[in-house]
Amino acid sequence: MTGSHRLKLAFTAASCAFALGMGTASFAADAPKAKSSKPAAKAAAKKAPVVVLPAADKEQLEAAKLVYYGHYECGMQQIVDITEDAKDAGYVDVKHAKALYVMKPVLSSTGALRLEDVKGQTLMVQIANKSMLLDVKAGHRIVDDCISPKQRELMEAAAKAKEAAAAAASAASAPGQDVNGTTPNAPASAPVK
């Protein structure tokens, strides 16, 4: 090997060593920052941002009175609990699994009661015979066929009323009887003395 080749080889080796050393030093300098930012990120993730809720207006307070509060049994053996928000009048806490949503009750034009998540993530819809919890951002149902004790009570009362109406209609249309249940054209009975 000639002197110029040795010089080129030495220069190349030094350049590589310098580049590797700088890369390692740069990496080593970045590594502590990455480690120290993880705990900060975890701490930030654990601290949920505090949401200051506006005071409920008259319509919201009236809608809150119509909410079916309590323990809901849902499809797929899931549970939802709905309670009044302890901090803010007119707001509702909806708990499903490990999630807790603060919601604003809104009465819709159709008569359904909407519980709107104050963060805009979820929506609970309550109608007379069931409720459902929706993830509005992802566009799917979280749980469906949720029934509160009050909804179950209303469904049972409606079923009994329907049975009573059917029985009355059946009796009224029985052959040989008029709507009062009497037989038309039957001889009048003689008065008892």
Secondary structure, DSSP 4 states (H G I P E B T S, - for coil): --HHHHHHHHHHHHHHHHHHHHHHHHHHHHHHHHHHHHHHHHHHHHSPPPP-PPPP-HHHHHHHHTS--EEEEEGGGEEEEEEE-SSSTT-EEEEETTEEEEEEEEE-TTS-EEEEETTSSEEEEE-SS-EEEEETTTTEEEEEEEB-HHHHHHHHHHHHHHHHHHHHHHHHTSTT--TTSPPTTPPPPPPP-
